[in-house]
Amino acid sequence: MLSRRSVRIKVMQLLYMLNRDEQLAFPDLVKGYNDGIWKTYELYIFHLNLMLRVAQFAEKDATNRAAKHLPTDEDKVFKPILYSNPCTQSLANHVGFLKVVAKNKANDNIDEDHIRTLYQAFTDTPEYHAYANLETQGNEDHIRVLLELYRFLCTHDVFIEMTEDRYTNWQDDESLVVGAMKKSIKAMPLTGDFYKEYEPSDETVREFGEQLLRKTCQEDQVLFEHIEPTLKNWDAERVAILDMIMLKMALCELLYFPTIPTKVTLNEFVEISKSYSTDKSKDFINGILDRLMKKLQKDGLINKEGRGLVE
């Protein structure tokens, strides 16, 4: 689930924290990094479980309708198909997934009133009514309505509030988690250890992320000495903090990560700057990195492994 871009962002945020708080020690940064990486995975589990809880409320709805003294025609024919269908049931009865939910305490402090609100709001939508009114429903229909349910939840204030109260990384990791959720829903009925696909891999977490964090910290002064001459009319002290951090990280990749193509590094940090820094940062980052690459290549300081890695 984690892309290298998301890892770069987490490293950048930690380096910014270090810049703001000099009392932070490197072991604290590593711990913060690993905690942040696992928070993305926990958020995915939390959302999958919340979706299940909302669908499960259909059973309570069916019980309440059956208990009415004067049930309507709609009450009489109601079936909790949102929960009882084989796709949702594959999640509800998945022993491995339920153990992960328990381990991550994904059910702790969930307000049942919030689940009821989300369920009732979704069952008022035309998408749900179209699904519920089908004479017969197949797996494609179940998958379609569950995708609609998750899409609906992601736009509902209660769901967003529940997420943000628990995970401060939601805004940064939204696209990753939404992508993983959609992939899981489309793969229903779920079998095997499907959730393990989204656990942080050693290659992403340690071999790349931790090394990038460690090397950028260790070589801070060396990186700055490479960057400062390329600033030309820019005063180094006036460069935005995040811009300087991104330049150091990018330079670190150029110098010390031989398997990452130079163009990938440049493009990644230009894209990150669009979302995390000033309006002018994109052009500034692009211009400085372009100068840096040309100078480093001329000096023979960029050594990439594999064909086509150096442009």
C-alpha positions as CSV (number, residue, x, y, z in Angstrom):
1,M,0.0,0.0,0.0
2,L,2.8,2.4,0.9
3,S,4.4,4.1,-2.1
4,R,7.8,5.6,-2.0
5,R,6.2,9.0,-2.3
6,S,4.3,8.5,0.9
7,V,7.5,7.3,2.6
8,R,9.3,10.5,1.4
9,I,6.5,12.6,2.8
10,K,6.7,10.9,6.2
11,V,10.5,11.4,6.3
12,M,10.1,15.1,5.2
13,Q,7.6,15.7,8.1
14,L,9.9,14.1,10.6
15,L,12.9,16.2,9.4
16,Y,10.7,19.3,9.8
17,M,9.9,18.3,13.3
18,L,13.6,17.9,14.0
19,N,14.2,21.4,12.6
20,R,11.5,22.8,15.0
21,D,12.7,20.8,18.0
22,E,16.4,20.3,18.4
23,Q,15.8,18.3,21.5
24,L,14.6,15.4,19.4
25,A,17.2,12.5,19.1
26,F,17.6,10.4,16.1
27,P,16.1,7.3,17.8
28,D,13.0,9.3,18.4
29,L,12.8,10.1,14.7
30,V,13.2,6.4,13.8
31,K,10.4,5.5,16.2
32,G,8.2,8.2,14.9
33,Y,8.8,7.1,11.4
34,N,8.0,3.4,12.0
35,D,4.9,4.4,14.1
36,G,3.7,6.6,11.2
37,I,4.2,3.8,8.6
38,W,2.1,1.4,10.7
39,K,-0.5,4.1,11.3
40,T,-1.3,4.0,7.6
41,Y,-1.9,0.2,7.7
42,E,-4.0,0.6,10.9
43,L,-6.1,3.3,9.2
44,Y,-6.9,0.8,6.4
45,I,-8.0,-1.8,9.0
46,F,-10.0,0.8,10.8
47,H,-11.9,1.8,7.6
48,L,-12.5,-1.7,6.6
49,N,-13.9,-2.5,10.0
50,L,-16.1,0.7,10.1
51,M,-17.6,-0.2,6.7
52,L,-18.4,-3.6,8.1
53,R,-19.9,-2.1,11.2
54,V,-22.2,0.1,9.1
55,A,-23.3,-2.8,6.9
56,Q,-23.9,-4.9,10.0
57,F,-26.4,-2.4,11.3
58,A,-28.7,-3.8,8.7
59,E,-29.4,-6.7,11.1
60,K,-30.5,-4.4,13.8
61,D,-32.6,-2.5,11.3
62,A,-34.3,-5.8,10.4
63,T,-34.9,-6.7,14.0
64,N,-36.4,-3.2,14.7
65,R,-38.7,-3.5,11.7
66,A,-39.9,-6.9,12.7
67,A,-40.7,-5.7,16.2
68,K,-43.1,-3.0,15.0
69,H,-46.8,-3.4,15.9
70,L,-47.8,-1.9,12.6
71,P,-45.0,-2.6,10.1
72,T,-45.2,-1.0,6.7
73,D,-45.1,-3.0,3.5
74,E,-41.5,-2.0,3.2
75,D,-40.8,-3.3,6.7
76,K,-42.4,-6.6,5.8
77,V,-40.2,-7.3,2.8
78,F,-37.0,-5.8,4.2
79,K,-33.9,-8.0,4.2
80,P,-30.5,-7.1,5.7
81,I,-28.9,-7.9,2.4
82,L,-26.2,-5.2,2.9
83,Y,-24.8,-7.3,5.6
84,S,-26.0,-10.8,4.8
85,N,-24.6,-11.0,1.3
86,P,-21.6,-13.3,0.7
87,C,-19.2,-10.5,0.0
88,T,-19.8,-8.7,3.4
89,Q,-20.0,-12.0,5.1
90,S,-16.6,-13.0,3.8
91,L,-15.2,-10.1,5.8
92,A,-17.5,-10.5,8.9
93,N,-16.5,-14.2,9.3
94,H,-12.8,-13.8,8.4
95,V,-11.0,-15.1,11.5
96,G,-7.7,-13.6,10.5
97,F,-9.1,-10.1,9.8
98,L,-11.1,-10.1,13.0
99,K,-7.9,-10.9,14.9
100,V,-6.2,-8.0,13.3
101,V,-9.1,-5.7,14.2
102,A,-8.8,-6.9,17.8
103,K,-5.0,-6.4,17.8
104,N,-5.3,-2.9,16.5
105,K,-8.3,-2.1,18.8
106,A,-10.2,-0.9,15.7
107,N,-13.6,-1.4,17.6
108,D,-12.6,0.6,20.7
109,N,-14.6,3.8,21.5
110,I,-16.8,3.6,18.4
111,D,-20.1,5.3,19.1
112,E,-23.0,3.1,18.1
113,D,-25.1,6.3,17.4
114,H,-22.5,7.3,14.8
115,I,-22.8,3.9,13.1
116,R,-26.6,4.3,13.1
117,T,-26.4,7.7,11.6
118,L,-24.1,6.5,8.8
119,Y,-26.2,3.5,8.1
120,Q,-29.5,5.5,7.9
121,A,-27.9,8.2,5.7
122,F,-26.6,5.6,3.3
123,T,-29.9,3.6,3.1
124,D,-31.6,6.9,2.0
125,T,-29.4,7.1,-1.1
126,P,-30.7,6.2,-4.6
127,E,-27.7,3.8,-5.0
128,Y,-28.8,1.7,-2.0
129,H,-32.4,1.7,-3.1
130,A,-31.5,0.5,-6.6
131,Y,-29.5,-2.3,-5.0
132,A,-32.1,-3.3,-2.4
133,N,-34.9,-3.4,-5.1
134,L,-33.1,-5.8,-7.4
135,E,-35.0,-9.1,-7.7
136,T,-31.8,-11.0,-7.4
137,Q,-28.3,-9.8,-6.5
138,G,-25.0,-11.3,-7.6
139,N,-21.5,-10.7,-6.4
140,E,-21.0,-7.8,-8.9
141,D,-24.1,-6.1,-7.3
142,H,-22.7,-6.6,-3.8
143,I,-19.3,-5.3,-4.7
144,R,-20.9,-2.3,-6.4
145,V,-23.0,-1.3,-3.4
146,L,-20.1,-1.8,-1.0
147,L,-17.9,0.5,-3.2
148,E,-20.8,3.0,-3.1
149,L,-21.0,2.6,0.7
150,Y,-17.3,3.3,1.2
151,R,-17.4,6.3,-1.3
152,F,-20.4,7.7,0.6
153,L,-18.7,7.2,4.0
154,C,-15.6,9.1,2.9
155,T,-17.7,12.1,2.1
156,H,-19.8,12.1,5.3
157,D,-18.8,14.5,8.1
158,V,-19.4,11.9,10.9
159,F,-17.1,9.3,9.2
160,I,-14.4,11.9,8.6
161,E,-14.6,13.1,12.2
162,M,-14.4,9.6,13.5
163,T,-11.3,9.1,11.3
164,E,-9.6,12.3,12.1
165,D,-10.2,12.0,15.8
166,R,-8.2,8.8,15.7
167,Y,-5.7,9.2,12.9
168,T,-3.9,12.5,12.3
169,N,-2.4,11.0,9.1
170,W,-5.7,10.7,7.3
171,Q,-5.2,13.7,5.0
172,D,-1.7,12.6,4.0
173,D,-2.6,8.9,3.5
174,E,-6.2,9.3,2.1
175,S,-5.3,8.3,-1.4
176,L,-3.3,5.3,-0.2
177,V,-6.1,4.0,2.1
178,V,-8.9,4.7,-0.4
179,G,-7.0,2.8,-3.1
180,A,-6.4,-0.2,-0.7
181,M,-10.0,-0.2,0.3
182,K,-11.3,-0.2,-3.3
183,K,-8.9,-3.0,-4.2
184,S,-10.0,-5.1,-1.2
185,I,-13.7,-4.6,-1.9
186,K,-13.3,-5.5,-5.6
187,A,-11.6,-8.7,-4.5
188,M,-14.6,-9.9,-2.5
189,P,-15.5,-12.5,-1.4
190,L,-12.2,-12.2,0.6
191,T,-10.1,-15.3,1.3
192,G,-6.6,-15.9,2.8
193,D,-4.5,-13.3,4.5
194,F,-5.6,-10.5,2.1
195,Y,-4.8,-7.8,4.6
196,K,-1.1,-8.7,4.7
197,E,-0.7,-7.3,1.2
198,Y,-1.0,-3.9,2.8
199,E,1.4,-4.3,5.7
200,P,4.6,-2.1,5.4
201,S,7.2,-4.1,3.6
202,D,10.8,-4.3,4.8
203,E,12.0,-2.9,1.5
204,T,9.9,0.2,1.7
205,V,10.2,0.8,5.4
206,R,13.7,-0.1,6.3
207,E,15.8,-0.3,3.1
208,F,14.5,3.0,1.7
209,G,12.6,5.0,4.3
210,E,14.9,4.5,7.3
211,Q,18.0,4.9,5.2
212,L,16.7,8.1,3.7
213,L,16.0,9.5,7.1
214,R,19.3,8.4,8.5
215,K,21.4,9.5,5.6
216,T,19.8,12.9,5.3
217,C,20.4,13.5,9.0
218,Q,24.0,12.2,9.0
219,E,25.0,14.2,5.9
220,D,23.1,17.4,6.7
221,Q,26.1,19.7,6.4
222,V,27.6,18.0,3.4
223,L,24.2,18.3,1.6
224,F,23.9,22.0,2.5
225,E,27.4,22.7,1.2
226,H,26.4,21.2,-2.2
227,I,23.1,23.1,-2.3
228,E,24.2,26.6,-1.2
229,P,26.3,27.5,-4.3
230,T,23.4,26.6,-6.6
231,L,21.0,29.1,-4.9
232,K,22.7,32.1,-6.7
233,N,20.5,35.1,-5.8
234,W,18.7,33.2,-3.1
235,D,19.8,33.7,0.5
236,A,20.0,30.3,2.1
237,E,18.5,31.6,5.3
238,R,15.4,32.8,3.4
239,V,14.7,29.6,1.7
240,A,11.5,28.0,3.1
241,I,12.3,25.3,5.7
242,L,10.4,22.6,3.8
243,D,12.0,23.6,0.5
244,M,15.5,23.2,2.1
245,I,14.5,19.8,3.6
246,M,13.2,18.6,0.2
247,L,16.3,19.7,-1.5
248,K,18.5,17.9,1.0
249,M,16.4,14.7,0.7
250,A,16.5,14.8,-3.1
251,L,20.2,15.4,-3.1
252,C,20.6,12.6,-0.6
253,E,18.8,10.3,-3.1
254,L,21.0,11.5,-6.0
255,L,24.2,10.9,-4.1
256,Y,23.5,7.8,-1.9
257,F,20.7,5.8,-3.5
258,P,22.2,4.3,-6.7
259,T,19.1,2.4,-7.8
260,I,16.8,5.4,-7.9
261,P,16.8,7.1,-11.3
262,T,17.6,10.8,-11.2
263,K,14.5,11.7,-13.1
264,V,12.3,9.9,-10.5
265,T,13.9,11.8,-7.7
266,L,13.4,15.2,-9.4
267,N,9.8,14.5,-10.4
268,E,8.9,13.1,-7.0
269,F,10.1,16.1,-5.0
270,V,8.6,18.6,-7.5
271,E,5.2,16.8,-7.0
272,I,5.5,16.8,-3.2
273,S,6.3,20.5,-3.2
274,K,3.0,21.2,-5.0
275,S,1.1,19.9,-2.0
276,Y,3.3,20.7,1.0
277,S,5.1,24.0,0.3
278,T,4.5,27.5,-1.2
279,D,3.0,28.3,-4.6
280,K,6.5,29.1,-5.9
281,S,8.2,26.0,-4.5
282,K,7.5,23.8,-7.5
283,D,9.6,26.0,-9.9
284,F,12.2,26.7,-7.2
285,I,12.7,23.0,-6.4
286,N,12.8,22.1,-10.0
287,G,15.3,24.8,-10.9
288,I,17.7,24.0,-8.0
289,L,17.6,20.3,-8.5
290,D,18.2,20.7,-12.2
291,R,21.3,22.7,-11.5
292,L,22.5,20.3,-8.8
293,M,22.1,17.3,-11.1
294,K,24.1,18.9,-13.9
295,K,26.9,19.9,-11.6
296,L,27.0,16.6,-9.8
297,Q,27.0,14.7,-13.1
298,K,29.8,16.9,-14.4
299,D,31.8,16.2,-11.3
300,G,31.2,12.5,-11.5
301,L,29.4,12.4,-8.2
302,I,26.2,10.7,-9.4
303,N,26.7,7.0,-9.8
304,K,23.6,5.0,-10.6
305,E,23.3,1.2,-11.0
306,G,21.5,-0.4,-13.9
307,R,20.9,0.6,-17.5
308,G,19.2,3.9,-18.2
309,L,19.3,5.2,-14.7
310,V,21.4,8.3,-15.5
311,E,20.0,10.6,-18.1
